[in-house]
């Protein structure tokens, strides 16, 4: 009897297993990874996460290079008279900054903006310069014309020319010191018309837009920075709106 009972039980178990194997595939629960990658939001989320990680690495690497004494891409800041209160436009010796383009550059536009860590990931990514397998945050603005033609570059404020040189990455460079600790920096120039020690007045021509190696993909352009006490500030935060 016991033997017959065992045979019956084994036969029942065998039939049960056969029925389970015949169950429709739709009744089987899919695995975790298959379910995750089936969701429409999975890949966009992975992309944004990867972009944030890459930008974080770039910024950290740039800061590390500063600490190690490396010389990354040139950079920018502003002109404010402390006695002038909190006017919307900074001043140097009573002057508001002007855009550093003459009349032939009135249609020139900012093609690369200052890197601002408070912006969204896409905006920050567009303000990172890649050169020779290294990445640099943009600490000035890049200005160029749609037709890629050169335009006259002028002094954004009156001051003294403290530097004129041919930089291997930035091209021809002019730096002007102003009152109250402000410095403006003009790079990617050609046909420079001033020399170190010259006194210049606001809107005086100092050269023409040109090219450089660091921002070669920008073609003909001006790289413009503003500094206050050696700290970089977004030039667009201190320049008047275009058209004024």
C-alpha positions in Angstrom: 0.0 0.0 0.0 2.8 2.4 1.0 4.5 1.7 -2.3 1.3 2.3 -4.3 0.8 5.6 -2.3 4.3 6.8 -3.2 3.7 6.1 -6.8 0.4 8.0 -6.8 2.1 11.0 -5.1 5.0 11.0 -7.5 2.6 10.9 -10.5 0.5 13.8 -9.1 3.7 15.9 -8.6 4.8 15.1 -12.1 1.5 16.2 -13.5 1.6 19.4 -11.4 5.1 20.3 -12.8 3.9 19.7 -16.3 0.9 22.0 -15.8 3.2 24.8 -14.4 5.5 24.5 -17.4 2.4 24.9 -19.7 1.4 28.2 -18.0 1.3 31.2 -20.4 4.5 33.4 -20.4 2.4 36.4 -19.5 1.7 34.9 -16.1 5.4 34.7 -15.3 6.7 37.8 -13.4 9.4 39.6 -15.4 12.8 40.3 -13.8 13.7 43.6 -12.1 16.1 44.9 -14.8 13.7 44.0 -17.6 10.9 45.9 -15.8 13.2 48.9 -15.2 14.4 49.3 -18.7 10.9 48.9 -20.1 9.9 52.2 -18.4 10.0 55.3 -20.8 11.7 57.5 -18.2 14.6 55.2 -17.5 17.0 56.3 -20.3 16.3 60.1 -20.0 16.9 59.8 -16.3 20.2 57.9 -16.9 21.3 60.6 -19.4 20.6 63.5 -17.1 22.3 61.7 -14.2 25.4 61.0 -16.3 25.5 64.6 -17.5 25.4 65.9 -13.9 28.3 63.5 -13.0 30.4 64.6 -15.9 29.9 68.3 -15.2 30.8 67.7 -11.5 34.0 66.0 -12.5 34.9 68.8 -14.9 34.4 71.5 -12.3 36.2 69.5 -9.6 39.1 68.9 -12.1 39.3 72.6 -12.9 39.4 73.6 -9.3 42.1 71.0 -8.6 44.2 72.4 -11.5 43.9 75.9 -10.0 45.1 74.6 -6.6 48.1 72.8 -8.3 49.2 76.0 -10.0 48.1 75.0 -13.5 47.0 77.6 -16.0 43.6 76.7 -17.4 41.6 78.8 -19.8 41.7 82.6 -19.2 38.7 84.0 -17.3 36.6 87.1 -16.3 34.9 89.7 -13.6 33.5 93.3 -13.0 33.7 97.1 -12.4 31.9 98.6 -9.3 32.6 101.7 -7.3 31.9 100.7 -3.7 30.7 104.2 -3.0 28.1 104.0 -5.7 25.7 101.8 -3.7 23.8 99.0 -5.5 23.2 100.4 -8.9 22.3 97.8 -11.5 25.4 98.6 -13.6 28.8 98.7 -12.1 30.9 101.8 -12.6 34.6 102.6 -12.8 35.5 106.2 -12.2 31.8 107.1 -12.9 31.6 105.0 -16.1 29.2 102.2 -16.8 30.7 99.4 -18.8 29.9 99.2 -22.5 29.9 96.2 -24.8 33.5 96.0 -26.3 32.4 96.1 -30.0 32.4 99.1 -32.4 29.6 99.8 -34.8 30.6 97.0 -37.2 30.0 94.6 -34.4 26.5 95.7 -33.3 25.0 92.5 -34.8 27.6 90.3 -32.9 26.1 87.9 -30.3 27.3 86.0 -27.3 27.9 82.5 -28.6 29.3 81.0 -25.4 28.3 82.2 -22.0 30.0 82.5 -18.6 29.9 79.2 -16.6 27.3 79.6 -13.8 27.0 76.8 -11.4 23.5 77.8 -10.5 22.2 77.1 -14.0 20.6 73.9 -15.3 22.8 71.0 -16.5 22.3 71.8 -20.2 23.3 75.5 -19.8 26.4 74.5 -17.8 27.4 71.9 -20.4 27.3 74.6 -23.1 29.7 76.8 -21.1 32.5 74.1 -20.9 35.4 74.3 -23.3 37.1 71.1 -24.5 40.7 71.4 -25.6 43.4 68.7 -26.0 41.3 66.1 -24.0 40.9 68.6 -21.1 37.8 70.5 -20.0 37.6 74.1 -18.8 34.8 76.2 -17.5 34.1 79.3 -19.4 35.0 82.3 -17.2 34.3 85.0 -19.8 32.0 85.3 -22.8 32.6 84.6 -26.4 31.2 87.1 -28.9 31.0 86.6 -32.7 29.1 87.5 -35.8 26.9 85.0 -37.7 28.8 85.7 -40.9 32.1 85.0 -39.1 33.5 88.4 -40.2 35.9 90.3 -37.9 34.7 93.4 -36.1 36.4 96.2 -34.3 37.0 95.7 -30.5 36.9 98.7 -28.2 37.8 99.4 -24.6 34.8 98.7 -22.3 35.9 101.5 -19.9 38.8 104.0 -19.6 42.0 102.8 -18.0 45.6 101.7 -18.5 46.9 98.9 -20.7 48.8 96.6 -18.5 49.3 93.7 -20.8 49.7 93.1 -24.6 51.0 89.7 -25.7 50.6 86.8 -28.0 49.3 83.9 -25.9 49.8 80.4 -27.3 46.2 79.4 -26.5 44.3 82.6 -26.4 45.9 84.4 -29.4 46.7 88.1 -29.1 45.7 89.5 -25.7 45.1 92.9 -24.3 44.4 93.6 -20.6 43.2 97.0 -19.2 43.3 98.0 -15.6 40.5 100.4 -14.4 39.8 102.2 -11.1 38.5 100.4 -8.0 40.3 97.1 -8.7 38.6 96.3 -12.0 40.3 94.6 -15.0 39.0 93.9 -18.5 40.5 91.2 -20.6 40.3 90.9 -24.4 41.6 87.8 -26.2 41.5 86.2 -29.6 42.5 89.5 -31.2 44.2 90.6 -34.3 45.6 93.9 -35.5 46.2 95.1 -31.9 46.4 99.0 -31.9 47.7 99.6 -28.3 50.8 98.7 -26.3 51.5 98.2 -22.6 51.4 101.4 -20.6 49.0 103.2 -23.0 46.1 105.2 -21.5 42.9 104.4 -23.2 39.4 106.0 -23.1 36.1 104.2 -23.2 35.1 103.0 -26.7 38.7 103.6 -28.1 39.6 100.9 -30.7 42.2 98.4 -29.4 42.1 95.8 -32.2 39.9 93.4 -34.2 38.3 90.1 -33.4 40.3 87.0 -34.5 40.9 83.4 -33.7 42.6 81.3 -31.0 43.5 77.7 -30.4 41.5 77.2 -27.2 38.2 78.2 -28.8 39.0 77.2 -32.4 35.4 75.9 -33.0 34.1 79.5 -32.3 36.0 80.7 -35.5 36.3 84.5 -35.6 35.4 85.9 -32.2 36.3 88.0 -29.2 36.9 86.4 -25.8 36.0 89.0 -23.2 36.4 88.8 -19.4 35.9 91.2 -16.5 37.6 91.0 -13.1 37.1 92.6 -9.7 40.0 92.1 -7.2 41.1 89.1 -9.3 37.8 87.3 -9.1 35.8 86.3 -12.2 32.4 87.8 -12.6 29.9 87.1 -15.4 30.4 90.0 -17.9 26.7 89.9 -18.9 25.7 90.7 -15.3 27.4 94.1 -15.5 27.0 95.1 -19.2 23.9 96.9 -20.3 21.2 95.0 -22.2 21.9 94.9 -26.0 20.5 97.7 -27.9 21.1 100.3 -25.2 
